Amino acid sequence: MRKCKCEFWDRELKQHIKVEGLFHQWAAAYEEFESGPGNYTVALVELPGGRIVESLPTDIKFLEANP
């Protein structure tokens, strides 16, 4: 796991949150449209309290080099 800074949409607070956490892996997500699903990639990030959130690749910054 790698330390990172990320931004994610908090559905309960209805706002973007910026945090530091631990990157776990890339994952596939989708959003349903009238014409069918739209697929996209997300990062799975563990927050300090143990919660896992999804962050878009453009909203993540790794804080240390890849080992």
ChimeraX commands (.cxc) that place a marker at each C-alpha (Angstrom):
marker #1 position 0.00,0.00,0.00 radius 0.5
marker #1 position 1.16,3.55,-0.78 radius 0.5
marker #1 position 0.46,6.81,1.03 radius 0.5
marker #1 position -1.53,9.25,-1.04 radius 0.5
marker #1 position -3.61,12.40,-1.00 radius 0.5
marker #1 position -6.99,12.15,-2.68 radius 0.5
marker #1 position -10.32,13.83,-3.15 radius 0.5
marker #1 position -13.65,12.01,-3.09 radius 0.5
marker #1 position -17.35,12.80,-3.08 radius 0.5
marker #1 position -18.94,12.20,0.34 radius 0.5
marker #1 position -22.57,11.25,-0.28 radius 0.5
marker #1 position -23.63,11.96,3.31 radius 0.5
marker #1 position -22.05,15.43,3.49 radius 0.5
marker #1 position -22.74,16.10,-0.21 radius 0.5
marker #1 position -19.34,17.68,-0.78 radius 0.5
marker #1 position -15.84,16.90,-2.02 radius 0.5
marker #1 position -13.42,15.92,0.77 radius 0.5
marker #1 position -9.60,16.09,0.52 radius 0.5
marker #1 position -7.72,13.58,2.72 radius 0.5
marker #1 position -4.56,11.53,3.09 radius 0.5
marker #1 position -4.89,7.78,3.06 radius 0.5
marker #1 position -3.49,4.49,1.82 radius 0.5
marker #1 position -3.96,3.47,-1.81 radius 0.5
marker #1 position -5.03,-0.18,-2.11 radius 0.5
marker #1 position -5.70,-0.79,-5.80 radius 0.5
marker #1 position -7.42,0.32,-8.99 radius 0.5
marker #1 position -11.00,-0.85,-9.55 radius 0.5
marker #1 position -13.76,-0.61,-12.15 radius 0.5
marker #1 position -16.91,1.42,-11.51 radius 0.5
marker #1 position -19.90,2.33,-13.66 radius 0.5
marker #1 position -22.75,4.78,-13.92 radius 0.5
marker #1 position -26.04,3.83,-15.56 radius 0.5
marker #1 position -27.36,5.98,-18.42 radius 0.5
marker #1 position -30.37,5.64,-20.73 radius 0.5
marker #1 position -28.07,4.31,-23.43 radius 0.5
marker #1 position -26.42,1.81,-21.07 radius 0.5
marker #1 position -23.64,1.73,-18.48 radius 0.5
marker #1 position -20.60,4.00,-18.63 radius 0.5
marker #1 position -17.48,2.35,-17.21 radius 0.5
marker #1 position -14.59,4.20,-15.57 radius 0.5
marker #1 position -11.59,3.51,-13.31 radius 0.5
marker #1 position -11.37,4.47,-9.62 radius 0.5
marker #1 position -8.73,4.19,-6.91 radius 0.5
marker #1 position -9.66,2.41,-3.67 radius 0.5
marker #1 position -8.22,4.43,-0.78 radius 0.5
marker #1 position -8.31,3.54,2.92 radius 0.5
marker #1 position -8.85,6.53,5.21 radius 0.5
marker #1 position -7.24,6.76,8.69 radius 0.5
marker #1 position -10.44,5.51,10.38 radius 0.5
marker #1 position -10.57,2.40,8.20 radius 0.5
marker #1 position -13.23,3.59,5.74 radius 0.5
marker #1 position -12.63,2.73,2.06 radius 0.5
marker #1 position -13.51,5.38,-0.52 radius 0.5
marker #1 position -13.37,5.64,-4.31 radius 0.5
marker #1 position -11.32,8.42,-5.88 radius 0.5
marker #1 position -10.93,9.28,-9.54 radius 0.5
marker #1 position -7.40,8.79,-10.94 radius 0.5
marker #1 position -7.15,12.53,-11.65 radius 0.5
marker #1 position -7.88,13.27,-7.96 radius 0.5
marker #1 position -5.11,11.15,-6.42 radius 0.5
marker #1 position -1.46,12.01,-5.74 radius 0.5
marker #1 position 1.02,9.47,-4.42 radius 0.5
marker #1 position 3.25,10.81,-1.65 radius 0.5
marker #1 position 6.10,8.31,-2.00 radius 0.5
marker #1 position 7.81,6.61,-4.91 radius 0.5
marker #1 position 6.66,3.24,-6.16 radius 0.5
marker #1 position 8.85,0.59,-4.49 radius 0.5
marker link #1:1,2 radius 0.2
marker link #1:2,3 radius 0.2
marker link #1:3,4 radius 0.2
marker link #1:4,5 radius 0.2
marker link #1:5,6 radius 0.2
marker link #1:6,7 radius 0.2
marker link #1:7,8 radius 0.2
marker link #1:8,9 radius 0.2
marker link #1:9,10 radius 0.2
marker link #1:10,11 radius 0.2
marker link #1:11,12 radius 0.2
marker link #1:12,13 radius 0.2
marker link #1:13,14 radius 0.2
marker link #1:14,15 radius 0.2
marker link #1:15,16 radius 0.2
marker link #1:16,17 radius 0.2
marker link #1:17,18 radius 0.2
marker link #1:18,19 radius 0.2
marker link #1:19,20 radius 0.2
marker link #1:20,21 radius 0.2
marker link #1:21,22 radius 0.2
marker link #1:22,23 radius 0.2
marker link #1:23,24 radius 0.2
marker link #1:24,25 radius 0.2
marker link #1:25,26 radius 0.2
marker link #1:26,27 radius 0.2
marker link #1:27,28 radius 0.2
marker link #1:28,29 radius 0.2
marker link #1:29,30 radius 0.2
marker link #1:30,31 radius 0.2
marker link #1:31,32 radius 0.2
marker link #1:32,33 radius 0.2
marker link #1:33,34 radius 0.2
marker link #1:34,35 radius 0.2
marker link #1:35,36 radius 0.2
marker link #1:36,37 radius 0.2
marker link #1:37,38 radius 0.2
marker link #1:38,39 radius 0.2
marker link #1:39,40 radius 0.2
marker link #1:40,41 radius 0.2
marker link #1:41,42 radius 0.2
marker link #1:42,43 radius 0.2
marker link #1:43,44 radius 0.2
marker link #1:44,45 radius 0.2
marker link #1:45,46 radius 0.2
marker link #1:46,47 radius 0.2
marker link #1:47,48 radius 0.2
marker link #1:48,49 radius 0.2
marker link #1:49,50 radius 0.2
marker link #1:50,51 radius 0.2
marker link #1:51,52 radius 0.2
marker link #1:52,53 radius 0.2
marker link #1:53,54 radius 0.2
marker link #1:54,55 radius 0.2
marker link #1:55,56 radius 0.2
marker link #1:56,57 radius 0.2
marker link #1:57,58 radius 0.2
marker link #1:58,59 radius 0.2
marker link #1:59,60 radius 0.2
marker link #1:60,61 radius 0.2
marker link #1:61,62 radius 0.2
marker link #1:62,63 radius 0.2
marker link #1:63,64 radius 0.2
marker link #1:64,65 radius 0.2
marker link #1:65,66 radius 0.2
marker link #1:66,67 radius 0.2
view
